[in-house]
Amino acid sequence: MKLTTYLKGEHEQLGVLVNGLLYDIERIHPDIPNTMNMFLNYWDELYPIAQAGVEAIEEGRQGWSRALPIEEATLLAPLPLPGSCRDGYAFRQHVAAARRNRKVPMLPEFDQYPVFYFTNHHSIMGPGEVRCMPDHFEKLDFELEVAIVVSRFGRNIPAAEADDYIAGLMIMNDLSARTLQLEEMLLNLGPAKGKDFATATGPWLVTLDELQEFETACKEGHTGKSWNLRMQCRVNGVQVSDGNLADMDWTFAELIERASYGADLYPGDVIGSGTVGTGCFLELNGTGKGNDPNYSEQWLQEGDVVELEVDGLGVLANTIIREDSDHSLLAIKKRGS
């Protein structure tokens, strides 16, 4: 299934996307709630009912005249307000390239355990406009990722069982203001203000049954599902990034195991993969300058259209907008004597 949340009147509405048409979820069965958060809280009971309804539509056994073409819908994030949002660091290629570009050695700890940070779950957004303050435009970056949504409560979940806690996959753009990020991380804390203004997800959540044809073996020595899904980023129609979800070293199952150690996970928690190799300008600019001293850095600018495309998961498109404000954290920073 492809599960969407879109704007219906002034309220969010959970829908299923079938052959380019959106169907309100409660029309499949009256017991299914009309928001993603509520649906996830009863996932094990309601998911089979919803799946049977979608199959009936696909097979022509259930026909409704009232369906909305996806092009006419105002899509929100598939899960507009997650309970939490963690972002992992799962692609060795990205980490190694970024450290090589800074002329520092690879961290051996990367291969010993997965890590993540918490980002602002109140700044989750879907397709559409991303509003940025002046400081955000100081080296504004995209990050090409995939995220999972947790579908069950769990604590101390072993990796061998963790895939059963995944509702589905969706595209994630962990937008980053690099100047803010890099200055605050000098204090060995963060990222915080460099990340908390916007994280885009969407355009829909794809359940695992629909991704079975893409399943592939995970990396040797690891545990959990992996998917052969090409990942691309285009800025104003020009491709700048090309990777694959199968290149994840740490699996989502292993990230769940780490996240749930001594902590409760709840339906509606989101966990991102981290950036795929070549999946941000910070990495691309570093590599470009390493190969050519005259390389010209690229960062996101006002008016840019950023499209993240992942096989099987769709295209997440966002337009960068400047907020009507001159307020700057960088301008009020205290200076040393």
C-alpha positions in Angstrom: 0.0 0.0 0.0 0.9 3.6 -0.5 -0.5 5.6 2.5 -0.8 9.4 2.2 -1.9 12.3 4.3 -3.4 15.2 2.4 -5.3 18.3 3.2 -9.1 17.9 3.1 -10.8 21.2 3.9 -8.8 22.4 6.8 -8.0 19.0 8.2 -5.5 16.2 7.5 -6.9 13.1 5.9 -5.4 9.7 5.6 -5.7 8.1 2.1 -4.5 5.2 0.0 -3.1 5.8 -3.4 -4.3 3.3 -6.0 -3.5 3.7 -9.7 -3.0 7.4 -9.4 -6.2 8.0 -7.4 -6.6 8.9 -3.7 -9.2 7.1 -1.6 -10.1 8.2 1.9 -9.0 5.4 4.2 -12.3 5.2 6.2 -14.2 4.5 3.0 -12.4 1.1 2.8 -13.8 0.2 6.2 -15.6 2.4 8.7 -13.5 1.1 11.6 -10.3 2.6 10.1 -9.4 6.1 11.6 -8.8 8.9 9.2 -5.4 10.0 10.5 -2.0 8.2 10.2 -1.2 8.5 13.9 -4.4 6.7 14.9 -4.0 4.1 12.2 -0.5 3.3 13.4 -1.7 2.8 17.0 -3.9 -0.1 15.7 -1.7 -1.3 12.9 -1.7 -5.0 13.5 -5.5 -5.1 13.6 -6.3 -2.5 10.8 -3.5 -3.1 8.3 -5.0 -6.4 7.0 -8.4 -4.8 6.6 -6.9 -1.8 4.7 -4.8 -4.1 2.5 -7.9 -6.2 1.6 -9.7 -3.1 0.6 -6.9 -1.9 -1.6 -6.8 -5.3 -3.3 -10.5 -5.1 -4.0 -10.1 -1.7 -5.7 -7.1 -3.0 -7.8 -9.1 -6.1 -8.9 -12.2 -4.1 -9.7 -14.3 -5.7 -7.0 -14.8 -2.4 -5.3 -15.4 0.7 -7.4 -16.0 4.3 -6.1 -16.7 7.3 -8.2 -15.4 9.6 -5.4 -11.7 9.5 -5.7 -9.2 12.3 -6.0 -6.5 12.4 -8.7 -3.2 12.6 -6.9 -2.2 15.7 -9.0 -5.2 17.6 -7.4 -4.2 16.8 -3.8 -2.3 19.0 -1.4 0.0 16.4 0.2 1.3 16.7 3.7 4.0 14.6 5.3 2.7 10.9 5.4 3.0 11.2 9.2 2.5 14.9 9.9 3.5 14.7 13.6 5.6 11.8 14.6 6.1 10.9 18.2 9.8 11.3 17.7 12.3 11.5 14.8 15.8 9.9 15.0 18.2 10.1 12.1 20.9 7.4 11.7 24.4 7.4 10.3 24.2 4.1 8.3 26.1 4.6 5.0 29.8 4.0 5.4 30.5 5.5 1.9 29.1 8.9 2.9 30.9 8.9 6.3 34.2 7.9 4.8 34.0 10.4 1.9 33.1 13.2 4.3 36.0 12.4 6.6 38.4 12.0 3.7 37.4 15.4 2.4 38.3 16.9 5.8 41.6 15.0 5.7 40.8 13.1 8.9 40.9 9.3 9.2 37.8 7.1 9.2 36.4 6.4 12.6 36.8 2.6 13.4 33.8 2.9 15.7 31.5 3.3 12.7 31.8 -0.4 12.0 31.2 -1.4 15.7 27.8 0.0 16.4 25.1 2.2 14.7 24.4 5.8 16.0 21.7 8.3 15.5 20.7 11.8 16.7 17.2 13.2 17.6 15.9 15.9 15.3 12.9 18.2 15.7 9.7 16.1 15.1 7.7 19.4 15.1 9.5 20.5 12.0 8.5 17.6 9.8 6.9 18.6 6.5 5.8 17.1 3.3 6.1 18.1 -0.3 5.9 21.8 -1.1 7.6 24.9 0.3 10.5 24.9 2.8 10.7 28.3 4.6 14.3 29.3 5.5 15.7 32.1 7.6 18.8 34.2 6.6 21.3 32.0 8.4 19.9 28.9 6.8 21.1 30.2 3.4 24.7 30.1 4.7 25.6 26.8 3.0 22.0 25.4 2.8 22.1 21.7 1.9 19.9 18.7 1.1 20.4 15.2 2.5 19.1 12.3 0.4 17.7 9.6 2.8 15.0 7.0 3.4 13.1 6.7 6.7 11.0 4.1 8.3 7.9 4.5 10.5 7.6 2.3 13.6 4.3 0.4 13.8 4.4 -1.3 17.2 5.4 -0.6 20.7 8.7 -2.2 21.7 11.6 -2.0 24.1 15.0 -3.9 23.8 14.0 -5.2 20.4 16.6 -7.6 18.9 17.6 -6.9 15.3 16.5 -10.3 14.2 12.9 -9.3 15.1 13.0 -5.6 14.4 11.7 -5.7 10.8 8.3 -6.7 12.1 8.1 -3.3 13.8 8.4 -1.4 10.5 5.2 0.0 8.9 6.9 1.1 5.7 9.5 3.3 4.0 9.3 6.9 2.8 11.8 9.4 1.3 13.4 11.9 3.8 15.3 15.1 3.1 17.2 16.1 6.2 17.7 19.7 5.2 20.8 21.2 6.8 22.2 24.7 7.4 25.9 23.8 7.4 27.4 27.0 8.8 25.1 26.8 11.9 25.7 23.1 12.1 29.5 23.2 11.9 30.0 26.1 14.3 27.8 24.6 17.1 29.4 21.1 16.7 32.8 22.6 17.6 31.4 22.4 21.1 30.9 18.6 20.7 27.1 19.0 20.9 24.5 18.8 18.2 23.5 19.0 15.4 20.8 21.3 16.6 20.0 24.7 15.0 21.7 23.5 11.8 19.0 20.9 11.5 15.9 21.7 13.4 14.2 24.1 11.0 13.0 21.5 8.4 12.9 17.8 7.6 10.8 16.8 4.6 9.2 13.4 4.2 7.0 11.8 1.6 5.3 11.8 -0.7 3.7 8.7 0.8 4.6 5.8 3.1 5.1 2.5 1.2 4.3 -0.7 3.2 6.8 -3.5 3.1 4.6 -5.9 1.2 4.8 -3.6 -1.8 8.6 -3.6 -1.7 9.2 -7.4 -1.6 10.5 -7.4 -5.2 13.2 -5.0 -4.2 14.5 -7.0 -1.2 18.2 -8.0 -1.3 20.7 -9.3 1.1 22.1 -6.9 3.7 25.9 -6.4 4.1 27.9 -9.3 5.4 27.9 -9.5 9.2 24.7 -7.5 9.5 21.1 -8.4 10.3 17.8 -7.2 8.8 16.1 -6.4 5.5 17.7 -4.5 2.7 16.2 -3.1 -0.5 17.7 -2.4 -3.9 16.3 1.0 -4.4 18.1 3.6 -6.5 18.2 7.0 -4.8 18.6 10.3 -6.8 18.5 14.0 -6.2 17.8 16.7 -8.7 18.1 20.5 -8.1 16.2 22.5 -10.7 16.0 19.5 -12.9 19.8 18.7 -12.8 20.8 15.5 -11.2 23.4 16.0 -8.5 23.2 12.7 -6.5 23.0 9.0 -7.3 23.1 6.2 -4.7 21.3 3.1 -3.6 19.5 2.1 -0.4 21.2 -1.3 -0.6 24.5 0.4 0.2 23.3 0.9 3.8 25.9 -0.8 6.1 23.8 -0.7 9.2 20.2 -1.9 8.6 17.0 -0.3 9.9 16.6 -3.4 12.0 20.0 -2.7 13.7 19.0 1.0 14.1 15.8 -0.2 15.8 17.8 -2.5 18.1 20.1 0.4 19.1 17.3 2.9 19.5 15.1 0.6 21.7 17.9 -0.4 24.1 16.6 0.6 27.5 14.0 2.9 25.8 10.5 2.6 24.6 9.6 2.8 20.9 6.1 3.7 19.9 3.9 3.5 16.8 4.6 6.7 14.9 8.3 7.1 15.7 10.4 7.8 12.7 14.0 6.7 12.0 16.0 8.0 9.1 18.8 6.1 7.3 21.3 8.9 7.3 22.7 10.3 4.0 23.5 8.0 1.1 26.8 8.3 -0.6 26.9 11.4 -2.8 23.7 12.4 -1.0 24.5 16.0 0.0 26.4 19.1 -1.3 28.8 19.0 1.8 30.2 15.7 0.5 30.0 16.6 -3.2 31.7 19.9 -2.7 34.5 18.3 -0.7 35.1 15.7 -3.3 34.9 18.2 -6.1 37.5 20.5 -4.5 39.7 17.5 -3.8 39.8 16.6 -7.5 39.9 20.2 -8.8 41.2 23.2 -6.8 39.1 25.5 -9.1 35.9 23.6 -8.3 33.0 25.9 -7.5 30.9 25.0 -4.5 27.1 24.6 -4.9 24.6 25.2 -2.1 20.8 25.5 -2.2 19.5 29.0 -3.0 16.1 30.7 -2.7 13.7 29.4 -5.4 15.5 26.1 -5.9 13.4 23.1 -6.5 14.8 20.0 -4.8 13.5 16.6 -6.0 14.5 13.4 -4.2 13.5 10.2 -6.1 13.7 6.7 -4.8 12.7 3.6 -6.7 9.4 2.3 -5.4 8.9 5.3 -3.1 8.1 8.1 -5.5 9.4 11.7 -5.8 9.6 14.2 -2.9 9.7 17.7 -4.3 10.3 20.9 -2.2 10.8 24.5 -3.1 13.2 26.7 -1.1 11.5 29.9 0.2 13.0 32.8 2.1 11.1 33.9 5.2 10.3 37.6 5.5 12.8 38.3 8.3 16.3 39.7 8.8 16.8 38.1 12.2 20.2 36.3 12.4 21.8 34.2 15.1 25.2 34.6 13.3 24.9 38.4 13.6 24.3 38.3 17.4 27.0 35.8 18.1 29.4 37.0 20.9 32.9 37.6 19.7 36.1 36.8 21.6 38.3 39.6 22.9 
